[in-house]
């Protein structure tokens, strides 16, 4: 066995140990944020009461109750299930209000982290994210159009967000295309499309006359998990699972793309087709996140950086790390958003925006050249 192969195996073992540590720390952060989220709020309860509500025997011991809580009364009745026994107020608050919010935060964190990781690989730019490439802005514009002008289509939010994000990236691709694309042209085109979509979002606010619609639209543009329930959990779950499976199965293609287009083509990979399909996966992930939580910025930028600094550049380990670190960042940020000005709840997008600004400053101070992977 050569010295190089021995060194490579040692490096891989170190990366795996580092990944295991990252998973453990991230899991503890998620558990701590869950404990805070379930116990804190306008309806006060102790830690013991919150844990007792989560472990309520009336919920876990009755499948009818779980179906009613998770899938809703309509599906429960369609399955021929009757109404279960009444729950205590504490259990109802935890299971209907606080636990779904945590679950949505976990899935949004996964989707944004995956989307950012994929976009950084296909553009070979460490500053790439759904926001930088115009995807989040396009998804947000589509949702605000529906909220203001076509509210009856609100039940199709995930599909609408994905179509909006996909349309924005398609325009980005058209602008960047010049007998092929390049990472720099994609980023520049994304900045253009994102700026236009953001301006159109602002313009739409002048057409809103209903105060409740205005508040709803504002919560979408700032990014918030307030009011998330089991409906949002049901909307986000299938798309999250799909994006995780697609991302992990495509990890080796992401590694090849980092070698550069000439090398990838020399290895026989159809670069443009692969880049487009990977971008579609990232758009699905970003659209799923935007459809249930609005425009939450910087998670897709920060998380891949943190994981890459721990595990290295292998995308299989990088995506696994994002699977745990994304939820850790978003659930802890949401817990901070809830407690910072208690009882007033600020949108989690404000907290992640502050974190993103600090992180940019950190990158500028630490690295002489930022941008290229």
C-alpha positions in Angstrom: 0.0 0.0 0.0 1.4 3.4 -1.0 2.1 6.3 1.3 -0.6 8.4 -0.5 -3.3 5.8 0.0 -2.4 5.4 3.7 -2.6 9.2 4.2 -5.9 9.3 2.3 -7.4 6.6 4.5 -6.2 8.4 7.7 -7.7 11.7 6.4 -11.0 9.9 5.7 -11.1 8.4 9.2 -10.5 11.9 10.6 -13.3 13.3 8.5 -15.7 10.6 9.6 -14.9 11.2 13.3 -15.4 14.9 12.8 -18.7 14.3 11.1 -19.8 12.0 13.9 -19.0 14.8 16.4 -20.8 17.4 14.3 -23.9 15.1 14.2 -23.8 14.7 17.9 -23.5 18.4 18.7 -26.2 19.3 16.1 -28.6 16.7 17.5 -28.0 18.1 21.0 -28.7 21.6 19.8 -32.0 20.5 18.1 -33.1 18.7 21.3 -32.3 21.8 23.4 -34.2 24.1 21.0 -37.1 21.6 21.0 -37.2 21.7 24.8 -37.2 25.5 24.7 -39.8 25.8 22.0 -42.2 23.4 23.7 -42.0 25.0 27.2 -41.8 28.7 26.3 -44.6 30.8 25.0 -47.6 32.9 25.9 -49.2 29.9 27.5 -46.8 29.2 30.3 -45.8 25.7 31.4 -42.9 24.1 33.2 -40.3 21.8 31.6 -41.9 18.9 33.4 -45.4 19.8 32.1 -44.0 20.2 28.5 -42.3 16.8 28.6 -45.4 15.2 30.2 -47.5 16.6 27.3 -45.1 15.2 24.7 -45.3 11.8 26.3 -49.0 11.9 27.0 -50.4 8.4 27.1 -53.7 9.5 25.5 -51.7 10.5 22.4 -49.3 7.6 22.1 -51.7 5.0 23.3 -54.5 5.8 20.9 -53.7 5.5 17.1 -56.9 7.4 16.4 -55.6 10.4 18.3 -52.3 10.4 16.4 -54.1 10.3 13.1 -56.4 13.2 14.2 -53.4 15.3 15.3 -51.0 14.6 12.4 -53.3 14.2 9.4 -56.4 16.2 10.5 -60.0 15.4 11.1 -61.0 15.0 7.5 -58.5 12.2 6.8 -59.4 10.6 10.1 -63.1 10.6 9.3 -62.4 9.3 5.8 -60.6 6.4 7.3 -63.6 5.7 9.4 -62.0 6.8 12.7 -64.3 8.4 15.3 -63.5 11.4 17.4 -61.0 10.5 20.2 -61.2 11.6 23.9 -60.5 15.2 24.7 -56.9 16.2 25.6 -55.7 18.6 28.3 -55.0 22.2 27.3 -51.3 21.7 27.9 -51.1 18.7 25.6 -53.1 20.5 22.9 -50.8 23.5 23.0 -47.7 21.4 22.7 -49.0 19.0 20.0 -51.0 21.4 17.9 -48.9 24.6 18.2 -45.3 24.1 19.4 -44.3 20.6 18.1 -45.3 21.2 14.5 -43.4 24.5 14.5 -40.2 22.6 15.6 -40.8 19.9 12.9 -41.3 22.6 10.2 -38.1 24.3 11.3 -36.2 21.0 11.1 -37.4 20.4 7.5 -36.8 24.0 6.4 -33.3 23.9 7.8 -32.6 20.7 5.9 -34.0 22.0 2.6 -32.2 25.3 2.7 -28.8 23.7 3.7 -29.1 21.1 0.9 -30.1 23.8 -1.6 -27.1 26.0 -0.7 -24.7 23.1 -0.7 -25.8 22.0 -4.2 -25.7 25.5 -5.6 -22.3 26.1 -4.2 -21.0 23.0 -6.0 -22.6 23.6 -9.4 -21.3 27.2 -9.4 -18.0 26.4 -7.7 -18.6 29.5 -5.6 -18.7 29.3 -1.8 -21.0 32.4 -1.7 -23.7 30.8 -3.8 -27.1 30.2 -2.2 -30.8 30.1 -3.2 -30.9 33.9 -2.7 -27.8 34.7 -4.7 -29.1 32.7 -7.7 -32.6 34.3 -7.6 -34.4 31.1 -6.7 -35.7 32.2 -3.4 -36.7 35.6 -4.8 -38.6 33.9 -7.6 -40.4 31.6 -5.3 -41.3 34.4 -3.0 -42.6 36.5 -5.8 -44.8 33.7 -7.0 -46.2 33.2 -3.5 -46.9 36.9 -2.9 -48.7 37.1 -6.3 -50.9 34.2 -5.2 -51.6 35.7 -1.7 -52.6 39.1 -3.2 -54.3 38.3 -6.5 -55.1 34.6 -6.5 -55.8 33.6 -2.8 -58.0 30.6 -3.8 -54.8 28.9 -5.1 -53.2 29.1 -1.6 -53.6 25.3 -1.1 -51.0 24.7 -3.8 -48.2 26.8 -2.1 -45.4 24.2 -2.4 -46.0 23.7 -6.1 -46.4 27.4 -6.7 -43.1 28.2 -4.9 -41.3 25.6 -6.9 -42.6 26.8 -10.1 -41.6 30.4 -9.2 -38.1 29.3 -8.2 -37.8 27.1 -11.3 -38.9 30.0 -13.6 -36.4 32.3 -11.9 -33.6 29.9 -12.4 -34.6 29.2 -16.0 -34.3 32.9 -16.7 -31.0 32.9 -14.9 -29.9 30.1 -17.1 -31.0 31.9 -20.3 -29.2 35.0 -19.3 -26.0 33.1 -18.4 -26.1 30.9 -21.5 -23.4 31.6 -24.1 -22.6 28.3 -25.8 -22.7 26.9 -22.4 -22.7 28.4 -18.9 -20.0 29.2 -16.3 -20.2 29.6 -12.5 -19.4 33.3 -12.8 -22.1 34.0 -15.4 -24.7 32.0 -13.3 -24.0 34.0 -10.2 -24.1 37.4 -12.0 -27.4 36.4 -13.7 -28.8 35.3 -10.4 -28.0 38.7 -8.9 -29.9 40.4 -11.7 -32.9 38.1 -11.5 -33.0 38.3 -7.7 -32.9 42.1 -7.8 -35.8 42.3 -10.3 -37.9 39.8 -8.4 -37.3 41.6 -5.1 -38.3 44.9 -6.7 -41.5 43.4 -8.0 -42.3 42.0 -4.6 -42.1 45.5 -3.2 -44.2 46.9 -6.0 -47.0 44.4 -5.3 -47.4 45.8 -1.7 -48.9 49.0 -3.2 -51.8 46.9 -4.5 -52.7 45.4 -1.1 -55.7 47.0 0.6 -56.6 44.4 3.2 -54.5 44.8 6.3 -54.6 41.0 7.1 -53.3 40.2 3.6 -50.5 42.9 4.1 -49.5 41.2 7.4 -49.5 37.8 5.8 -47.4 39.0 2.9 -45.0 40.7 5.2 -44.5 37.5 7.2 -43.6 35.7 4.0 -41.0 38.2 2.9 -39.3 38.3 6.3 -39.4 34.6 6.9 -41.3 33.2 9.9 -42.3 29.9 11.5 -45.1 31.6 13.5 -48.4 29.9 12.9 -46.9 26.7 11.4 -49.0 23.6 12.1 -49.5 20.1 11.0 -50.7 21.3 7.6 -47.2 22.8 6.9 -45.6 19.6 8.2 -47.6 17.5 5.7 -46.8 19.9 2.9 -43.0 19.9 3.5 -42.4 16.3 4.5 -42.6 14.5 1.1 -40.5 17.2 -0.7 -37.9 17.1 2.0 -37.5 13.3 1.8 -37.3 13.5 -2.0 -34.6 16.2 -1.9 -32.6 14.4 0.7 -32.6 11.2 -1.4 -31.8 13.0 -4.6 -29.0 15.0 -3.0 -27.3 12.0 -1.4 -27.6 9.9 -4.6 -26.0 12.7 -6.7 -23.1 13.4 -4.3 -20.4 11.9 -6.6 -21.6 14.2 -9.4 -21.2 17.2 -7.1 -17.6 16.1 -6.4 -16.8 15.8 -10.1 -18.2 19.3 -10.8 -15.7 20.8 -8.3 -12.9 19.6 -10.6 -14.0 22.1 -13.3 -16.0 21.7 -16.5 -13.1 20.6 -18.7 -12.1 17.8 -16.3 -15.7 16.7 -15.8 -16.2 16.5 -19.5 -13.0 14.6 -19.9 -14.3 12.0 -17.4 -17.4 11.6 -19.6 -19.9 13.5 -17.6 -22.6 15.5 -19.5 -21.8 18.7 -17.5 -24.8 20.9 -18.6 -27.3 18.2 -18.2 -26.0 17.2 -14.8 -25.8 20.8 -13.7 -29.4 21.5 -14.7 -30.7 18.4 -13.0 -28.8 19.2 -9.8 -30.1 22.7 -10.0 -33.7 21.3 -10.3 -33.1 19.4 -7.0 -31.9 22.5 -5.3 -34.9 24.4 -6.6 -37.2 21.8 -5.2 -35.6 22.1 -1.8 -35.6 25.9 -1.8 -39.2 26.0 -3.0 -40.4 23.6 -0.3 -38.7 25.8 2.4 -40.2 29.0 1.0 -43.7 27.5 0.7 -44.0 26.9 4.4 -41.7 29.5 6.0 -41.3 32.3 3.6 -37.9 33.9 2.7 -35.4 32.9 5.3 -32.0 34.0 4.3 -28.4 32.9 4.8 -29.1 29.4 6.1 -28.1 28.0 2.7 -24.9 30.0 2.8 -23.8 29.5 6.4 -24.5 25.8 7.0 -22.4 24.3 4.1 -19.5 26.5 5.2 -19.6 25.2 8.7 -19.9 21.6 7.7 -17.2 21.9 5.0 -14.8 23.3 7.6 -15.3 20.2 9.7 -15.7 17.4 7.2 -13.8 18.6 4.1 -15.1 18.8 0.6 -16.5 15.3 0.1 -20.2 15.9 -0.8 -21.5 12.7 0.7 -20.2 13.7 4.1 -21.1 17.3 3.5 -24.7 16.5 2.7 -25.0 14.2 5.7 -23.6 17.0 7.9 -26.1 19.5 6.4 -28.9 17.1 7.2 -28.2 17.7 10.9 -26.6 21.2 11.0 -29.3 22.9 9.0 -32.0 22.0 11.5 -29.6 22.9 14.4 -29.1 26.4 13.0 -32.7 27.1 12.2 -34.4 25.7 15.3 -31.9 27.5 17.6 -32.4 30.7 15.6 -36.2 30.3 15.9 -35.9 29.7 19.7 -33.9 32.9 19.9 -36.5 34.8 17.8 -39.2 33.6 20.2 -37.4 34.5 23.4 -35.5 37.7 22.5 -38.5 40.0 22.9 -40.9 37.7 24.7 -43.9 37.9 24.5 -43.4 39.6 21.1 -42.2 37.1 18.5 -39.8 38.4 15.9 -39.5 36.6 12.5 -36.7 34.0 12.4 -35.6 35.5 9.1 -34.4 38.6 11.0 -32.2 36.4 13.3 -30.7 34.5 10.4 -30.1 37.8 8.5 -28.1 39.1 11.5 -26.1 35.9 11.7 -25.5 36.0 7.9 -24.1 39.5 8.1 -21.8 38.6 11.0 -20.7 35.5 9.1 -19.9 37.5 5.9 -17.7 39.8 8.1 -16.0 36.7 9.5 -15.2 35.4 6.0 -13.9 38.7 4.8 -11.5 39.0 7.8 -10.3 35.4 7.7 -9.8 34.8 4.0 -7.8 36.8 1.4 -9.9 35.4 -1.4 -13.5 34.5 -1.0 -15.9 33.1 -3.6 -14.1 30.2 -5.3 -14.3 26.6 -4.0 
